[in-house]
Amino acid sequence: MFLPKSLFTAIVLLAVSSSISSPAISAEGRFLTCTEDGWINKSDASFAADCANMAFEGDLADRQKVAWMFFVRVNQQIASGKHKGMNGGKTVPQWMAWPTDPDTFASRQPFDFSAAPRTTMMPSAEKKDLHVGNVSTANPDGANEEVTRNRISYDYLIKNHLTTRADIAAFFEGNDFVNMPVGTVELKASWLQVTSGSPAPDGALTFEFDSGKYWWRGLHIMVKMRELDNPAQMFYSEEPSWFWSTFEFNGNPGISHVRETLITQRKPLNKSEIKNLLSAGGLNTPEYQNFAPNGTQIRFTDNADGVTPVILGHTDMEDFAGKPNTAQPAYWTSFNASCHSCHGTAAYNPATATTFPFSSPTGALDPAYNAADSNGATVYLGQGFKPLDFMWPIVFQTK
């Protein structure tokens, strides 16, 4: 059936007119619940839920913006108390007043969230680092990594008694998986002690701990933003639930090479966007502008293709994953680092009362994924291991 020419022309003109008067909704419009005024002051749970669509359905630029927003939120400044703050000032980032791994797993006292920010270095001497020799037990102040968490994460771990191996065993008598709440924020900061032979680089942020002066090399950020439809499948599901980013000091040796040639999912924002975001949190200073995200990650593989690994890591915190020489990121030809894949193997086996050994996988996991335990025996992920919801601290810190 043919339309009269006049009617056909009218339909075409109406369509053209509609497309002109109703342009495609911008990313800002689509994700307004995330980016609207007041995002800086939302609760962690509300912000995570409101920004899940932007993080998981947006493009790489959208995800890079979410990373910056998280960076700004966790670094909001609070009074340092009687102690000097960052760079000798009067404030510190709020995460420096959050519970550390020792506060969570090695203390019988409830954490006091109203207390002044700590001044003691609280490193997480992780078993993976001790195993490969990345932490000096003789002089642990040489280089340190500190894990901190927000109240949502802390409360879940404490209330579910996930702070000792005995508690974990009891937990899995009635549960098949750990399921952290939406709004959980886990951070890991990398510090390097300042000495006469190893001064802080220009533009770095420094802090005077009780044990000495350190400069801040970077920050891992992981946030639970959405519940999985089937949490029991978190070992293998490409459905996103956690958001990963790692910020690094722009002057770290070899960082440009790693970002531009080895990290797979990054889309740098322009300087004006970054300044606007930092300004929202009162952080538009040269020191905070000297950090940037290496990239972002939301699943095991690129676009959930099941084949192409997403590569993301920090040149100091994951230096063990760089090849050929772990100490020279500028010369790396490969970077076997993937936040989602690595944390995905955090698991517990109720039948053997053992945790899955640390390894550094990239790409998708399957039940046959295996690693050798401390006795040299090979264990397989599919042989009775239960997911700990990407929470390595439950493995590393419980005794």
N, C-alpha and C positions, 0 to 999 in steps of 0.2 A: 504494500500500500504506500503510495507516494503522497507526501504533504504538499499543499499548495506552496508556491514559491514565496509568497508574502508571509505565510505562517512560519515556514522554515527560517526565513531571514529574521523574523521576530524572535524565535527561540535562540538563534545564534547570538543576536545582540544582547538578549537577556543574560545568557551564560557569560558573555564577555564582561558585561556590566557587573555581574555578581562577583566575578573573579577580581575585578579591579577594586570594587568597594569593600570586599572581604578578603584581604590578603591572608596568607597562611599564618597561623598563630606562631609567634616567635617562641624560642626556647624559654625565655623569661616568662611568657604568658602561660605556656604549658606547665611550667613547674613553679607557678607563683606561690603555692603553699610552702615551698622550700625557701624561695628567695625574697619573699615579701618583707617589708619593714618589721623589725622585731625578731628576726631569725637568731640574732646573737644572744637574746635573752630567754629563748625557749628552754624548757627542760630537756635533758638529754634524750629522754624517751620520745617526747613530742617532735624534736628536731629530727631524730633518726627516722621516725615513721613518716613525717611530712616530706622528707628528702629521699625516701627510698625509690620513688619513681624516677627522679632525676638521676640518681646514682645508677640504677639498674636498667632503665629504659632509654636514658639519654645517650648522646654520643660522647666521644672522648673528651671534648671540650667541656661538656656538662660535668663529666666525672672529675675533671681537673679542678673545676670550680668548687665542687663539693669537697674535694680534698683541702683546698684552701680555706673553705668555710670551717671545716673541722679543725684545721690548724689554728685559725683565729680563735675559735671557741675555747679550745683547751689551753691556749696561751693568754687568755684574759688575765690582766694583772691584778694581784691582790697585795695587800701590805705585807712586807717581809718581817714585820715585828721589830724587835730590838736589834736583829741582825741585819747586816747590809744585804741588799738584794742583788739582782743581776747587774753586772758592770758597776757594782758599788752603789747602786741607787737604793730606792726605798721599796721596790716592788719585785715580785717574782711571778712566773706563770702559775695559774691555779693548780696545775697538775703537781707542782712541787709540794702541795699540801694534801695530796691524795695518798692513800695507803700504798706502800710498796709491797713487793713479794714477801720480805721478812715480816712486815706488819700483818700480812694476811695469813701466811703459812707457818710462821715461827713465833707467834705471840699468843699468849693466853688472854691478853687484855683486849677488849673491844677497841677498835680504832676511834680516836676522838677527832671527828671531822671539824670541830670548832677550834682545834688547837692551832697555834701559829705554825707557819711552814717550817719544816725540819731544816737542820743545818748539818746533819750527819749524812755522809754518803752511804747509801743502802743498796749495794750492788746485788744483782741476782747472779751468783756464781753457778751458772747453769751447767748441768752435767755434760751437755754436748760440747761446751767450750773447754771444760776440764779434760774431757776425753781427747780432744784434738790439740790440747796444749795452748789454747788461745787466752787462757787466764793464768796469770802467775800467782800461785798460792803463797809464794814467799813474799811478794810485794803486790798485793791486789790493788793498791792505789795507783798503779801505773796506767791502767786504762779500765774503765768501768762502764757497765750497762745497768741501768735501773729500770725495772718494770713498775709502773703505777697503774692504778685502775680507779674508775669512778665509783660512786656509792652503789649504783645499780649492780655492777659486777661484784663488788665486795659483799654486799648483802646476800646475793644469790649463793656465792661460795660458802659463806658462813652459815646461812640458814639451812643449806642442803648438806652441810658437814662434808665438804669436799676438800678438806685441808690436811688430811693424813691418809696413808694407805689403808688403814683400818676403816676409816670413814668411807673411802671410795668403795671398798668391798661391801660394806653395809648398804651403800647407796644402790649398787647394782643388784642387790637382792630383790629390789622392787622396781627397778628402772632398766630400760634398754639403752638409754642414751642421756647425756647431759644436754640441756637445752637452755642456753643463756638467754636472758630477756632482751627484747628489743630495747636499744638504748645503752647496752653494755659498751663501755669504752675501755680499751686496754692500750697502754702506751709503753714504748721502750725508748729510753733516752740513752744516747752514747756520749760519754764524757772522756776527755783526755786531760791528764794532769799537766799543769803548766810548770815547767822547770827552766833553769837557765839555759839548758841545751835544747829545750823544746818549748819555745814561747807560744802564746796564743797568736794565731794569724790576725792580720788587720781585719777589722770589721766583725770579729767574733764576739759572741756573748760569753761572759765569764761569771763564775760564782765561787765565792770563798767558803768551801765546806770546812768543817772542823779539822779535817785531815789535810787541807791544802787547797790551793786554787786550781780550778778546772775550767776548760772551755768546752762549749756545747757543740758537738759534731753533727747531731741530727736526731730525728724522732720518728719512730715507727708509730703509725696510727691504725688500729683495727677497731671497727664499730659494727655491732650487730644491728642491722637495719630492717630485717624482715624475717618472719618465721618461715621455715621450709614447709611445704605441703606434707612431706614425709620425712621428718627428722632422722628416722632410722637409716635413711639412704644418704646421709651427708658425706660419707666417704666418696661417693660416686656421682652425686647429682650435680649437674651444671646449672641448676636453678640457684640464683644468687641469694645469699642471706647476709654475708659479711662484706664490708667494704674495707679495702686495704690501700694504704698509701704510705710512703716513707719519704720524709723530708730530710734533705741533706744540705749542709753548709756548702755554698757554691764554690768555696775555695779549696775544698778537699781535693787532694791530688788525684788526677785522672777522672774526676766526676763528669766532665763534659764528654769525654770519650765513651764512658759507660752509658750515660743518658742517651747519647745520639746514635750509638751503634748496637747496644746490647739490650737495653730496656725496650719492650715491645709495645706498650700501650701508654703513650704520653701525648699531650697536646698543650704545650705551654700557653698560658694566658698572656695577653699584652700587659705592659707595665702599668697602664692606667687602671685596668681591671684589678690587678693585684693590689695597687695602692688603695683603691676604693674598699676592697675587702679588709685589708689590714686596718684601714681607718675606722671601720665599723667596730673593731675591737680595741681601738686606741693603740695600735701596734705599728702605725706607719712611721717607723724609724729605720735608719740605714741598717741597723743590726738585723731586724726581722726581715727586711728586704733581701738580706744576704742568704736566705734559705729558699728552697724551692722543692716541689715534689719530684722525685725521680720518675714517678708514673703512678698508675692506679691499677687495681685488679679487683674483679668481682667473681671470677670463676676459674676453673682449671685451664680451659683452652680458649683460644681466640674465637669469639662468636659461637662458643659451644660446639665447635666443629669436631671435638674429640680427638684432634690430631695435633694442632699447632699450640705448643705450650705458651702460656703467658709468662714472661720473664720480668720479675720485679724484685729488687733488693737494695741494700745499702752497702756502700763500698767498705765500711768499717764493720758493721754488724754482721754482714754476710761475706766477709772477705774469704772465708773458707770455700766459698762457691766459685771464686774467680780463678781462671786459668789463663796462662801457665804459671804465673808466680803470684801467690795470694797477696803479696805486699806491694804489688805494682799495678794498680787498676788501669793506669794509662796504657799498659801493654796487654791487657786481657784480650783474648780472642774468643772467650766464651764466659758466660756467667750462669752457673747452674743454680739460680735462685728463683723461687716462686713462692710468695707468701701463702697463697691459698693451698697449693699442693703440699707444701711442707707442714703447715698447721693442720691440714686435712688428715694427717696420719697420727695426730694426737689421739690415743686410744688406750683402752684398758680391756684386759681379758679376764673375766670373772672366774673362768675355769682354772686358770694358772696363776691368778693374782699377780699378773705382770702387765707392764705398760709396753706399748710398741716402741721399739728402739728408734732413736733419732736418726734421720737420714735427710737428704735434701733432694727429694723428687721434683721433677717438673712435669707438667702435663697431667692428663687424666690418670686417676688411680683405678685399679681393678682388684678383685679378691686375691689375685696371684701376686700383687705387689709385696715384696719381701725385703727384709733387712736382717742383719746379724745382731743378736743380742750380746750382752757383755761376756757371755761364755762362748761366743763364736757360733752358736746355733742359729740357723736360719728360721725365722718365723714369718708367717704369711698373714696379711691383713684380714683375709677372709676366714681365717681359722679361729673364730670365736671372739675377735676383738670388737669392742663396742665404742662408738664415737664419743669423744669428750668435747664436741662442738668447737673444734679448732683451738682448744685451750691448752697450749703447751705448759703453762705454769702448773697445771694440775699434775702433769707428769714430772716436771723438773723439781718442783718445790715440796712435794709431799714425801713424807718418810714413814 
